[in-house]
Amino acid sequence: MAKKYGVAILGAGWVAGEYVKAFRDHPLTEVAGVYNRTPGKAGRLMKQHGVEAREYETEDELFEDDRVKIVASCTPPDVRPAQLERAAKSGRHVVIEKPIALDYAGVRRIHKAVTDAKVKSVTSFVLRWNPQFVTVKKLQADGVLGDMIYAEADYWHPLKKEYPSYPWSVAMPLGGSAFIAAGCHAADAIRYFAGEITEVAAFSAGPKLDMNYQYDPVTVASLKFANGAVGKLSTVLDADTPYIFNVRLFGTEGTIQNNRVYSKKHYPGSLDYWTFPTIEPSSGDVTHHPFVPEIAHFIDCIENNVESHASIHDSYRSMAVCFAIDESAAKNGAPVKVDYKV
């Protein structure tokens, strides 16, 4: 089968390699080229993954390549809005790494460009394709939870100095905050399962172990949901702990805590939680993340002219929650309404 979509990747860092592999292996896509501002880095990345493609010398060269139908942004978030605006305006579909942007103006800029150009988008809140998440979503669709009562999600991940993204992740302004740099995954997860958040009240704490953080690396927020439920979000980037990602959902007909389920109605013989074996979101290493099913899903969306459940039209709302949390923390816990206007 002939390849239909040439893909250009902006950035040649840690996560870019996962996109190179995913697009290399999909039957309808091929890597047209990679651009990185450091000469030679893009070429080394492609060689590492057995891809023969173009190392663009400039961004202009990438956007002038008529083979390119999809642009994947793997750059630091400060340049993402301008790059993806240009990609959308030139008629390319876009893959959006996170954080989407460092401020709401940047998120809105991408949203408007994608909307105006009528191109397809997917945001790499990649845990939506994690097998545990897929199973929980199916259990929820089958009615195991019922109506939501309480929900919480936690992103606990002290950023390691050996991570290629470490220098900008811990710094202002490129890191932004604990929720922008990392906890946005938890904010997206809780929305995905529990519904829209209308109001937050948050507190944050400064670093105690890794003094390189230029923002408070620990933040916790109380939540109100549109459906009447309440909940909690937390991000911990500075502590003595391995990577942990929790999602706990308490409903009128059952409860799901990560990969553990309890429901007197649906499983009447159960005396306690039962566990379903699965691949859990248990690592911060990008090689553990499900980029392959994400990209397969995105190509299906393009082919069938449908919007992804993780398109910018949905994912901007997860970033809106993060910005509201940061605003509340800056106001020492004062409640803040989540602003979903774009």
PLY file of the C-alpha trace (Angstrom):
ply
format ascii 1.0
element vertex 342
property float x
property float y
property float z
element edge 341
property int vertex1
property int vertex2
end_header
0.00 0.00 0.00
1.39 3.41 -0.97
2.09 5.85 1.82
-0.42 8.70 1.87
0.87 11.08 4.51
4.32 12.59 4.73
5.15 13.59 8.30
7.52 16.30 9.46
8.64 16.41 13.08
9.61 19.64 14.79
12.25 18.82 17.40
14.60 15.87 17.82
14.55 15.36 21.55
13.58 12.44 23.77
9.92 12.14 22.81
10.53 12.79 19.10
12.04 9.32 18.74
8.72 7.74 19.71
6.97 9.63 16.91
9.67 8.67 14.42
9.04 5.00 15.25
5.23 5.31 15.23
5.09 7.12 11.87
7.83 4.90 10.42
5.79 1.78 11.11
2.28 2.97 10.21
1.26 1.68 6.75
-0.14 5.07 5.65
2.64 7.36 6.85
6.28 8.00 6.25
8.72 10.39 7.90
9.48 13.12 5.37
11.98 14.82 7.64
12.89 16.26 11.02
13.99 19.76 12.01
16.02 20.62 15.07
17.79 23.89 15.76
20.99 21.97 16.63
22.53 20.84 13.32
23.05 17.08 13.05
20.73 16.11 15.90
17.77 15.33 13.66
19.95 13.21 11.37
21.29 11.20 14.29
17.77 10.59 15.59
16.55 9.29 12.25
19.62 7.10 11.80
19.09 5.65 15.28
15.63 4.47 14.24
16.51 3.31 10.73
14.79 6.15 8.89
16.17 7.73 5.74
14.60 11.16 5.48
15.45 14.81 5.22
17.17 16.79 7.94
15.67 20.22 7.44
18.13 23.05 7.95
15.41 25.57 8.82
11.75 25.65 9.78
11.03 27.36 6.47
12.51 24.38 4.64
10.15 22.06 6.51
7.08 24.11 5.68
8.11 24.44 2.03
8.18 20.63 1.64
5.03 19.74 -0.29
5.25 16.10 0.82
4.38 17.10 4.39
0.73 16.53 5.29
1.17 16.13 9.08
3.34 18.18 11.43
4.21 16.82 14.88
5.41 19.37 17.43
8.03 17.97 19.82
9.61 21.31 20.72
9.63 23.14 24.06
6.21 24.73 24.65
7.29 28.35 24.26
7.57 27.98 20.46
4.73 25.53 19.93
1.87 28.03 19.34
3.64 29.85 16.49
4.80 26.64 14.85
1.43 24.90 15.01
-0.41 28.02 13.89
1.83 28.03 10.82
1.28 24.31 10.28
-2.51 24.60 10.46
-2.64 27.68 8.25
-0.63 25.78 5.63
-3.26 23.01 5.66
-1.30 20.41 7.64
-2.85 18.19 10.30
-1.10 18.57 13.66
0.11 16.40 16.51
0.45 18.48 19.66
2.85 17.50 22.42
2.17 18.78 25.88
2.00 21.09 27.55
0.06 22.62 24.67
1.41 26.06 25.60
2.69 27.98 28.60
-0.32 30.29 28.82
-3.94 30.36 27.78
-3.21 32.84 24.98
-0.93 30.27 23.36
-3.52 27.50 23.71
-6.19 29.72 22.19
-3.86 30.62 19.31
-3.49 26.95 18.37
-7.20 26.27 18.84
-8.17 29.15 16.55
-5.68 28.18 13.85
-6.85 24.54 13.80
-10.51 25.57 13.87
-10.15 28.15 11.08
-8.12 25.79 8.86
-10.44 22.82 9.48
-7.48 20.47 9.86
-7.37 17.52 12.24
-5.48 17.56 15.52
-4.53 15.23 18.34
-2.97 16.20 21.64
-0.57 13.72 23.16
-2.28 13.22 26.46
-1.05 9.79 25.56
-2.33 7.95 28.64
-5.78 8.01 27.06
-4.43 5.04 25.07
-2.88 3.25 28.04
-4.50 -0.21 28.44
-5.56 0.49 32.03
-7.30 3.70 30.91
-8.95 1.89 27.98
-10.31 -0.78 30.34
-11.54 1.74 32.91
-13.31 3.68 30.17
-15.05 0.46 29.05
-16.06 -0.39 32.63
-17.45 3.10 32.96
-19.37 2.78 29.68
-20.81 -0.51 30.96
-22.26 1.33 33.96
-19.98 -0.08 36.66
-19.44 3.35 38.23
-22.88 4.89 37.86
-23.03 8.60 38.64
-19.81 10.24 39.81
-19.53 11.14 43.50
-15.81 11.78 43.99
-12.77 11.63 41.70
-9.07 12.21 42.12
-5.90 11.92 40.06
-2.26 12.25 41.07
0.89 12.83 39.06
3.85 12.03 41.33
7.07 12.16 39.36
10.29 13.76 40.63
11.92 14.85 37.37
15.26 13.12 36.91
18.31 15.15 35.97
19.20 12.62 33.29
15.95 13.35 31.42
16.74 15.33 28.25
13.84 17.65 29.06
15.02 18.30 32.64
16.71 21.68 32.08
13.64 23.43 30.70
11.11 21.40 32.71
12.31 22.76 36.06
12.90 26.34 34.92
10.77 29.41 34.53
9.43 30.35 32.08
9.75 27.14 30.03
8.47 24.81 32.75
5.70 27.17 33.74
4.42 25.35 36.82
4.03 21.86 38.24
0.70 21.40 36.50
1.74 22.92 33.20
5.03 21.01 32.98
3.72 17.61 34.09
0.48 17.50 36.06
-1.54 18.39 32.97
-1.65 14.61 32.38
-3.57 14.18 35.65
-5.85 17.11 34.84
-6.66 15.53 31.48
-7.21 12.10 33.02
-9.69 13.33 35.60
-11.65 15.24 32.96
-11.63 12.18 30.70
-13.23 10.00 33.34
-15.12 12.33 35.69
-16.35 15.21 33.55
-15.86 18.94 33.36
-14.44 20.88 36.28
-16.09 24.19 37.06
-14.08 25.52 40.03
-10.77 24.86 41.79
-9.03 25.86 45.01
-5.31 25.12 45.17
-2.20 25.39 47.34
1.43 24.87 46.37
4.76 24.35 48.12
8.34 25.17 47.16
11.22 22.72 46.63
12.86 20.90 49.52
15.01 18.29 47.73
15.77 19.58 44.24
16.53 23.26 44.60
16.80 23.74 40.82
13.04 24.22 40.57
12.17 27.82 39.77
8.49 27.25 40.53
6.63 25.40 43.29
6.99 21.70 42.35
4.17 20.48 44.61
0.55 21.55 44.08
-2.76 20.16 45.28
-6.23 21.34 44.24
-9.79 20.69 45.39
-12.32 20.49 42.57
-15.99 21.02 41.81
-17.46 19.21 38.81
-20.36 20.30 36.61
-22.16 17.03 37.44
-22.15 17.81 41.18
-19.19 15.62 42.13
-16.16 16.87 44.00
-12.55 15.81 43.73
-8.82 16.42 44.04
-5.81 16.80 41.77
-2.18 16.72 42.88
1.21 17.08 41.27
4.38 16.14 43.17
7.66 16.74 41.32
9.90 17.04 44.38
9.85 14.07 46.77
11.53 10.76 47.48
9.19 8.56 45.47
9.14 6.61 42.21
6.76 7.61 39.42
3.12 7.07 40.47
-0.03 7.95 38.52
-3.27 7.46 40.42
-6.84 7.69 39.16
-9.59 7.00 41.70
-13.27 7.17 40.75
-16.10 6.73 43.26
-19.61 6.32 41.88
-23.14 5.44 42.92
-22.78 1.85 41.62
-19.10 1.11 42.12
-15.57 2.35 42.60
-12.43 2.02 40.48
-9.03 2.74 41.97
-6.40 2.44 39.24
-6.78 -1.23 38.13
-8.87 -2.27 41.14
-12.67 -2.49 40.97
-15.43 -2.88 43.53
-19.18 -2.96 42.94
-21.79 -4.73 45.05
-24.33 -4.36 42.23
-22.25 -5.57 39.30
-20.08 -8.10 41.13
-22.31 -9.28 44.02
-20.01 -12.08 45.08
-17.04 -9.79 45.67
-15.96 -9.23 49.25
-13.33 -6.63 48.34
-11.71 -5.00 45.34
-10.65 -7.29 42.51
-7.68 -6.45 40.31
-7.55 -6.70 36.53
-4.05 -7.41 35.18
-3.05 -4.79 32.62
-0.31 -2.44 31.49
-0.53 0.34 34.05
0.64 3.97 33.67
3.62 3.10 35.86
6.59 4.81 34.21
7.63 8.29 33.20
9.88 6.90 30.47
8.46 7.91 27.07
9.27 4.45 25.67
6.58 3.10 28.02
3.88 5.38 26.61
1.36 4.24 23.95
2.31 6.49 21.03
1.65 3.75 18.47
-2.10 3.43 19.22
-2.37 7.21 19.52
-0.98 7.73 16.02
-3.06 4.86 14.61
-6.13 6.54 16.10
-5.14 9.89 14.61
-4.66 8.51 11.11
-8.09 6.86 11.39
-9.55 10.26 12.31
-7.96 11.87 9.25
-9.05 9.05 6.94
-12.64 9.09 8.23
-12.89 12.88 8.66
-13.80 12.73 12.36
-12.41 14.63 15.32
-10.23 12.84 17.86
-11.49 12.64 21.42
-8.11 14.23 22.25
-8.24 16.97 19.61
-7.43 20.56 20.54
-11.21 21.10 20.71
-11.24 18.93 23.84
-7.71 19.10 25.21
-7.64 22.88 25.57
-10.07 22.36 28.44
-7.51 20.27 30.35
-5.03 23.13 30.08
-7.73 25.56 31.22
-7.99 23.54 34.44
-4.22 23.80 34.93
-4.24 27.57 34.45
-7.09 27.91 36.96
-5.17 25.80 39.49
-2.10 28.00 39.09
-4.20 31.13 39.52
-5.77 29.78 42.70
-2.40 28.71 44.14
-1.02 32.18 43.43
-3.98 33.57 45.39
-3.22 31.25 48.35
-6.13 28.91 47.78
-8.84 31.37 46.74
-11.46 29.57 44.61
-11.18 30.19 40.86
-13.75 29.42 38.18
-12.33 27.48 35.23
-12.37 29.62 32.08
-13.31 27.52 29.05
-13.71 30.41 26.60
-11.69 30.18 23.39
0 1
1 2
2 3
3 4
4 5
5 6
6 7
7 8
8 9
9 10
10 11
11 12
12 13
13 14
14 15
15 16
16 17
17 18
18 19
19 20
20 21
21 22
22 23
23 24
24 25
25 26
26 27
27 28
28 29
29 30
30 31
31 32
32 33
33 34
34 35
35 36
36 37
37 38
38 39
39 40
40 41
41 42
42 43
43 44
44 45
45 46
46 47
47 48
48 49
49 50
50 51
51 52
52 53
53 54
54 55
55 56
56 57
57 58
58 59
59 60
60 61
61 62
62 63
63 64
64 65
65 66
66 67
67 68
68 69
69 70
70 71
71 72
72 73
73 74
74 75
75 76
76 77
77 78
78 79
79 80
80 81
81 82
82 83
83 84
84 85
85 86
86 87
87 88
88 89
89 90
90 91
91 92
92 93
93 94
94 95
95 96
96 97
97 98
98 99
99 100
100 101
101 102
102 103
103 104
104 105
105 106
106 107
107 108
108 109
109 110
110 111
111 112
112 113
113 114
114 115
115 116
116 117
117 118
118 119
119 120
120 121
121 122
122 123
123 124
124 125
125 126
126 127
127 128
128 129
129 130
130 131
131 132
132 133
133 134
134 135
135 136
136 137
137 138
138 139
139 140
140 141
141 142
142 143
143 144
144 145
145 146
146 147
147 148
148 149
149 150
150 151
151 152
152 153
153 154
154 155
155 156
156 157
157 158
158 159
159 160
160 161
161 162
162 163
163 164
164 165
165 166
166 167
167 168
168 169
169 170
170 171
171 172
172 173
173 174
174 175
175 176
176 177
177 178
178 179
179 180
180 181
181 182
182 183
183 184
184 185
185 186
186 187
187 188
188 189
189 190
190 191
191 192
192 193
193 194
194 195
195 196
196 197
197 198
198 199
199 200
200 201
201 202
202 203
203 204
204 205
205 206
206 207
207 208
208 209
209 210
210 211
211 212
212 213
213 214
214 215
215 216
216 217
217 218
218 219
219 220
220 221
221 222
222 223
223 224
224 225
225 226
226 227
227 228
228 229
229 230
230 231
231 232
232 233
233 234
234 235
235 236
236 237
237 238
238 239
239 240
240 241
241 242
242 243
243 244
244 245
245 246
246 247
247 248
248 249
249 250
250 251
251 252
252 253
253 254
254 255
255 256
256 257
257 258
258 259
259 260
260 261
261 262
262 263
263 264
264 265
265 266
266 267
267 268
268 269
269 270
270 271
271 272
272 273
273 274
274 275
275 276
276 277
277 278
278 279
279 280
280 281
281 282
282 283
283 284
284 285
285 286
286 287
287 288
288 289
289 290
290 291
291 292
292 293
293 294
294 295
295 296
296 297
297 298
298 299
299 300
300 301
301 302
302 303
303 304
304 305
305 306
306 307
307 308
308 309
309 310
310 311
311 312
312 313
313 314
314 315
315 316
316 317
317 318
318 319
319 320
320 321
321 322
322 323
323 324
324 325
325 326
326 327
327 328
328 329
329 330
330 331
331 332
332 333
333 334
334 335
335 336
336 337
337 338
338 339
339 340
340 341
